[in-house]
């Protein structure tokens, strides 16, 4: 299995002080056999932001500038060159192929038995019931000028991210770096389209980070990819209209686990004085939605749910690595200096979640508080794993999760709160009877 250490390029480069604006890079050439050619977004646009002054003095290492990341090739800040209908259809076909391929990889990895056949049928019926909403979100994803798809952030396969950009581009806006879920096997950046759209409507830019899934990669690859994407966002988001002083990190389900691992790994390196690509102090807050944070406690639960023990241990690089990739266990071992680096941590969870029980978030918040971290828990009574992330946004109207996130991000900006409070309420995308049936059928 690949070693857990991340983001160390093969040759030393010039160090940068904490407030230096860093150019984009390529990561260490790990897994070269899996690399594929990429076409980076190039150029530079937009005004330089005010220098970011972090809470500490981390030793940031410069990334290789051979792969420029700023968006002038797409027409400047938040703009893109017009695409033809043929290009849009081609991109949609490529995305559909990738999603289908991921589904078959999932079935091949888990084995086709009665449990998974029934789960697959439930998933298909669930998707069909919610299809009217998915079609409208898909149209927004593929054809909206506010969505910048597949921005390259690294050299590895699937090192791409999608940007959801607010309409008001008169000034820089807060940014949420979002890592999607998918049981570490079928995660995909487009799963964040609903959340991206809703937050963009509230003046918040969202960057949905894609990453290698199993069996293309294991957990250390996923954490490394997420960290690479975060690094790209921290150093390049101003060129797309984002505010580098207001970056928030968020993950959902498996993505909450992966992003929490990346955050803690970075805090450990930073406190030790190791050279890094991004600083934990650049993250204003971490949001974990429906995540699992103690893999040792969850392995049996996942096995009973159909993510079999042998597959899960392969994803986690063996039983001995479970503690290393369990944020709850890692947090208990952090020094006061490492804890002090962490941003505010807010965990969201539905009490009716049977994919990952809400006790996972409750236990982790308790551990964080005992360690001295700034942590908060928000429970949604009776909500399931998909209620908070899928069904509620499809209902339209006020979305509890979005409202809670916006209230934290805009807490210091009463003008923004007032402005978006009076904005049109999101419309319903799926009938209530379809949502209720889908909720009962959902395999998640």
C-alpha positions as a printed Julia matrix, in Angstrom:
444×3 Matrix{Float64}:
   0.0     0.0     0.0
   1.19    3.58   -0.64
   2.79    5.32    2.34
   0.65    7.75    4.32
   2.92   10.74    3.92
   1.64   13.19    1.33
   2.56   16.12   -0.83
   6.34   15.94   -0.78
   7.79   16.76   -4.23
  10.84   14.81   -5.31
  13.2    17.77   -5.33
  13.43   20.76   -2.95
  12.18   24.11   -4.13
  12.2    27.66   -2.85
  10.32   28.16    0.39
   7.68   30.84    0.69
   6.6    32.93    3.62
   3.07   32.51    4.93
   1.53   35.38    2.97
   3.12   34.58   -0.41
   0.7    33.95   -3.25
   1.76   30.56   -4.51
   1.68   29.34   -8.12
   0.04   26.07   -9.04
   2.0    22.84   -9.07
   2.26   19.21   -9.72
   2.39   16.86   -6.84
   4.97   14.19   -6.18
   4.96   11.74   -9.03
   3.31    9.03   -6.94
   1.38    6.43   -8.9
   2.86    7.5   -12.21
   1.35    4.48  -13.91
  -2.11    5.88  -13.26
  -1.39    9.37  -14.57
  -3.1    10.68  -17.64
  -2.42   13.83  -19.7
  -4.16   16.94  -18.52
  -4.73   20.39  -19.94
  -4.4    22.92  -17.14
  -6.37   26.1   -17.08
  -3.86   28.82  -17.75
  -3.37   32.56  -17.58
  -4.01   35.16  -14.87
  -6.93   37.47  -14.34
  -8.54   39.6   -11.68
  -7.12   41.95   -9.09
  -4.62   40.68   -6.54
  -6.28   40.09   -3.17
  -5.03   41.47    0.09
  -2.22   39.27    1.45
  -3.54   36.53    3.7
  -2.15   36.64    7.22
  -2.57   33.27    8.95
  -2.76   32.64   12.69
   0.69   31.0    12.75
   3.83   31.06   10.65
   3.74   27.83    8.61
   6.54   26.9     6.24
   4.72   26.86    2.91
   6.56   25.22    0.06
   6.19   26.61   -3.43
   4.44   24.45   -5.93
   5.83   24.02   -9.46
   4.61   26.89  -11.61
   4.75   24.81  -14.8
   1.0    24.23  -14.61
  -0.65   27.67  -14.34
  -4.04   27.55  -12.7
  -5.56   30.95  -13.15
  -8.49   31.28  -15.52
  -7.68   33.75  -18.3
  -8.02   30.92  -20.79
 -11.66   30.79  -19.79
 -12.2    34.51  -20.14
 -11.16   36.01  -16.83
 -12.68   35.98  -13.37
 -15.82   33.85  -13.27
 -16.19   33.87  -17.08
 -15.67   31.18  -19.65
 -15.48   31.07  -23.4
 -18.8    30.12  -25.06
 -19.07   26.41  -25.8
 -20.88   24.83  -28.72
 -23.84   22.5   -28.35
 -21.65   19.68  -29.68
 -19.03   20.31  -26.98
 -21.68   20.36  -24.24
 -23.23   17.12  -25.48
 -19.79   15.52  -25.7
 -18.96   16.56  -22.17
 -22.32   15.28  -20.91
 -21.69   11.93  -22.63
 -18.23   11.68  -21.06
 -19.62   12.43  -17.61
 -22.41    9.87  -18.06
 -19.88    7.24  -19.13
 -17.75    7.92  -16.06
 -20.73    7.65  -13.68
 -21.84    4.38  -15.32
 -18.31    3.0   -15.13
 -18.13    3.85  -11.43
 -21.36    1.95  -10.81
 -20.0    -1.18  -12.53
 -16.72   -0.9   -10.6
 -18.76   -0.79   -7.41
 -20.66   -3.96   -8.31
 -17.5    -5.76   -9.44
 -15.67   -4.85   -6.23
 -18.49   -5.88   -3.9
 -19.6    -8.97   -5.76
 -23.07   -9.54   -7.18
 -25.26  -11.25   -4.61
 -28.84  -11.0    -3.42
 -28.07   -8.04   -1.13
 -26.43   -5.99   -3.85
 -28.98   -6.85   -6.51
 -31.73   -5.64   -4.18
 -29.69   -2.54   -3.32
 -29.15   -1.8    -7.01
 -32.85   -2.14   -7.77
 -33.67    0.17   -4.85
 -31.13    2.7    -6.12
 -32.62    2.65   -9.64
 -36.17    3.13   -8.34
 -34.95    5.89   -6.0
 -33.27    7.68   -8.92
 -36.32    7.31  -11.16
 -38.62    8.83   -8.54
 -36.37   11.86   -8.14
 -35.47   12.05  -11.85
 -37.52   15.24  -12.55
 -35.33   17.11  -10.08
 -32.12   15.42  -11.22
 -32.82   16.4   -14.83
 -33.24   20.07  -13.91
 -30.12   20.04  -11.73
 -28.25   18.25  -14.54
 -29.3    20.92  -17.03
 -28.01   23.59  -14.65
 -24.75   21.65  -14.18
 -24.03   21.19  -17.88
 -25.37   24.42  -19.37
 -25.3    27.18  -16.73
 -22.68   29.88  -17.23
 -22.3    29.96  -13.45
 -20.76   26.47  -13.41
 -17.13   26.06  -14.39
 -16.6    22.32  -14.81
 -13.5    20.16  -14.58
 -10.85   22.72  -13.61
  -7.55   20.84  -13.36
  -5.87   21.0    -9.95
  -3.25   18.22  -10.17
  -1.63   15.53  -12.29
  -3.41   12.42  -11.05
  -6.49   10.94  -12.75
  -9.65   12.74  -11.66
  -7.73   15.69  -10.21
 -10.52   18.03  -11.29
 -12.96   20.34   -9.53
 -16.17   22.16  -10.42
 -16.79   25.78   -9.49
 -20.26   27.16   -8.74
 -19.98   30.92   -9.06
 -22.54   33.46   -7.69
 -24.19   35.86  -10.11
 -22.97   38.92   -8.25
 -19.31   39.21   -9.18
 -18.86   42.83   -8.13
 -16.66   41.72   -5.23
 -14.92   38.6    -4.01
 -17.13   36.06   -2.24
 -16.7    33.39    0.45
 -15.65   29.94   -0.79
 -16.64   26.44    0.32
 -14.2    23.69   -0.71
 -16.48   20.66   -0.84
 -15.47   16.97   -0.89
 -18.38   14.75   -1.95
 -19.28   11.35   -0.54
 -19.8     8.0    -2.24
 -18.7     5.22    0.12
 -15.06    5.77   -1.01
 -16.05    3.96   -4.22
 -18.52    6.06   -6.24
 -17.67    9.59   -5.1
 -17.92   12.18   -7.87
 -17.72   15.96   -8.0
 -21.11   16.35   -9.72
 -22.81   14.95   -6.6
 -22.3    18.43   -5.13
 -24.4    20.19   -7.8
 -27.47   20.69   -5.6
 -25.47   22.16   -2.72
 -23.32   24.19   -5.1
 -26.36   25.72   -6.75
 -28.08   26.57   -3.46
 -25.0    28.18   -1.89
 -24.15   30.09   -5.1
 -27.66   31.57   -4.96
 -26.72   32.87   -1.51
 -23.52   34.55   -2.69
 -21.11   31.73   -1.74
 -18.76   30.12   -4.26
 -18.47   26.33   -4.07
 -15.54   24.27   -5.34
 -16.46   20.57   -5.58
 -13.27   18.51   -5.47
 -13.1    15.19   -7.33
 -10.68   12.49   -6.19
  -9.62    8.95   -7.02
 -11.98    6.28   -5.67
 -11.34    2.63   -4.86
 -10.08    0.56   -6.67
  -8.33    3.34   -8.61
  -6.84    4.53   -5.33
  -6.92    3.81   -1.61
  -7.58    6.11    1.32
  -4.15    7.76    1.34
  -4.62    8.61   -2.35
  -8.03   10.09   -1.61
  -6.73   12.19    1.28
  -3.8    13.32   -0.86
  -6.05   14.29   -3.77
  -8.36   16.25   -1.44
  -5.36   18.04    0.08
  -4.07   18.88   -3.39
  -7.46   20.32   -4.32
  -7.58   22.39   -1.13
  -4.09   23.69   -1.88
  -5.19   24.74   -5.37
  -8.2    26.57   -3.95
  -6.18   28.38   -1.29
  -3.69   29.75   -3.81
  -5.81   30.24   -6.93
  -9.42   30.95   -5.97
  -8.97   34.75   -6.05
  -8.51   34.49   -9.82
 -12.03   33.07  -10.08
 -13.61   35.74   -7.87
 -13.31   33.95   -4.53
 -12.03   35.52   -1.32
  -8.83   33.73   -0.15
  -9.48   35.09    3.35
 -12.85   33.32    3.56
 -12.27   29.67    2.68
 -14.36   26.98    4.37
 -13.77   23.23    4.1
 -16.71   20.83    3.92
 -17.26   17.13    3.31
 -20.29   14.87    3.12
 -20.38   11.2     4.22
 -17.13    9.59    3.01
 -16.07   13.07    1.89
 -16.46   14.32    5.47
 -14.08   11.57    6.59
 -11.56   12.27    3.81
 -11.55   16.04    4.32
 -11.24   15.65    8.11
  -8.23   13.37    7.58
  -6.65   15.96    5.28
  -7.25   18.76    7.79
  -5.73   16.87   10.73
  -2.8    15.61    8.67
  -2.02   19.17    7.68
  -2.26   20.39   11.29
   0.24   17.74   12.4
   2.71   18.66    9.66
   2.31   22.36   10.3
   2.86   22.1    14.05
   6.01   20.07   13.43
   7.37   22.78   11.14
   7.29   20.59    8.04
   7.06   22.25    4.65
   3.5    22.24    3.33
   1.48   23.47    0.36
  -1.41   25.02    2.3
  -1.96   26.07    5.88
  -4.74   24.93    8.22
  -4.95   28.56    9.3
  -6.26   29.42    5.82
  -9.47   27.52    6.62
 -12.04   29.58    8.54
 -14.22   26.61    9.52
 -14.72   22.93    8.79
 -18.21   21.52    8.11
 -18.71   17.76    8.35
 -22.04   16.42    7.06
 -23.16   12.87    7.94
 -19.57   11.72    8.36
 -17.88    8.8    10.09
 -14.81    9.64   12.14
 -13.84    6.39   13.88
 -13.25    3.63   11.35
 -12.53    1.04   14.03
 -16.02    1.52   15.46
 -17.75    1.59   12.07
 -16.22   -1.38   10.26
 -18.8    -3.86   11.58
 -21.66   -1.44   10.9
 -20.52   -0.97    7.3
 -20.2    -4.75    6.85
 -23.8    -5.22    7.96
 -24.87   -2.45    5.58
 -23.2    -4.17    2.61
 -19.77   -2.52    2.48
 -18.05   -5.79    3.27
 -15.17   -5.94    5.72
 -12.64   -7.24    3.16
 -13.41   -4.42    0.73
 -13.43   -1.76    3.44
 -10.05   -2.91    4.78
  -8.65   -2.77    1.24
  -9.89    0.81    0.93
  -8.36    1.72    4.3
  -5.05    0.0     3.49
  -5.42   -2.72    6.09
  -6.57   -3.1     9.66
  -3.43   -1.46   11.05
  -4.25    1.76    9.19
  -7.74    2.17   10.65
  -6.47    4.24   13.59
  -4.32    6.42   11.33
  -7.34    7.26    9.17
  -9.79    7.74   12.05
 -10.02   11.48   12.83
 -11.5    10.75   16.25
  -8.51    8.62   17.26
  -5.99   11.01   15.69
  -7.54   13.98   17.53
  -7.01   12.26   20.89
  -3.28   12.12   20.16
  -2.87   15.74   19.02
  -0.77   18.11   21.08
  -2.21   21.4    22.38
  -0.18   23.2    19.68
  -1.77   21.09   16.95
  -5.27   21.53   18.39
  -4.76   25.3    18.51
  -4.22   25.34   14.73
  -7.6    23.8    13.96
 -10.43   26.07   12.77
 -13.93   25.97   14.18
 -15.42   22.52   13.48
 -19.17   22.15   12.93
 -20.68   18.69   12.41
 -24.15   18.17   10.9
 -26.03   14.88   11.13
 -29.55   13.5    10.86
 -30.74   11.43   13.81
 -32.52    9.02   11.41
 -29.31    8.26    9.49
 -28.79    4.5     9.29
 -25.92    4.59    6.77
 -23.68    6.32    9.32
 -25.35    6.73   12.72
 -25.49   10.22   14.2
 -23.56    8.91   17.22
 -20.45    9.09   14.97
 -20.68   12.89   14.94
 -21.78   13.1    18.58
 -18.76   11.12   19.76
 -16.33   13.09   17.62
 -17.62   16.45   18.87
 -17.15   15.24   22.45
 -13.56   14.22   21.68
 -12.85   17.57   20.0
 -14.23   19.55   22.93
 -12.23   17.52   25.46
  -9.1    18.17   23.4
  -9.77   21.92   23.52
 -10.92   22.42   19.93
 -13.76   24.74   18.95
 -16.49   22.25   18.0
 -20.26   22.33   17.56
 -22.9    19.73   16.68
 -26.11   20.35   14.75
 -28.55   17.41   14.69
 -31.57   17.21   12.37
 -34.3    15.22   14.08
 -35.51   12.22   12.08
 -33.45   13.1     8.98
 -31.81   10.24    7.06
 -28.48   10.11    5.23
 -30.03   11.49    2.03
 -32.73   13.74    3.53
 -30.35   16.55    4.44
 -28.28   16.4     1.26
 -30.77   15.37   -1.46
 -34.46   15.32   -0.54
 -34.59   18.61    1.39
 -32.96   20.7    -1.39
 -35.28   19.1    -3.97
 -38.28   20.25   -1.92
 -37.42   23.89   -2.52
 -38.09   26.59    0.03
 -35.88   27.03    3.07
 -33.26   24.28    3.3
 -32.17   23.74    6.96
 -28.61   22.71    6.09
 -28.08   25.6     3.68
 -29.54   28.06    6.18
 -27.21   26.8     8.92
 -24.13   27.0     6.67
 -25.04   30.47    5.39
 -25.65   31.76    8.92
 -22.1    30.78    9.88
 -20.41   32.08    6.73
 -22.33   35.38    6.67
 -22.3    35.82   10.46
 -19.98   38.83   10.23
 -21.69   40.31    7.19
 -25.2    41.59    8.09
 -25.54   43.23    4.67
 -25.18   39.86    2.95
 -27.67   38.27    5.33
 -30.22   41.0     4.61
 -29.58   40.91    0.86
 -30.06   37.17    0.43
 -32.87   36.94    2.98
 -35.03   38.91    0.55
 -33.95   36.86   -2.5
 -36.46   34.55   -4.26
 -37.16   31.28   -2.43
 -35.86   28.23   -4.37
 -38.63   26.44   -6.26
 -39.69   22.86   -5.66
 -38.04   20.42   -8.08
 -39.87   17.17   -7.19
 -43.41   16.47   -5.96
 -43.75   15.61   -2.28
 -45.3    12.18   -2.89
 -42.3    11.19   -5.02
 -39.89   12.39   -2.34
 -41.73   10.44    0.37
 -41.67    7.2    -1.62
 -38.01    7.72   -2.59
 -37.15    8.31    1.05
 -38.59    4.92    1.99
 -36.88    3.11   -0.89
 -33.45    4.79   -0.6
 -30.68    2.2    -0.1
 -28.54    4.76    1.71
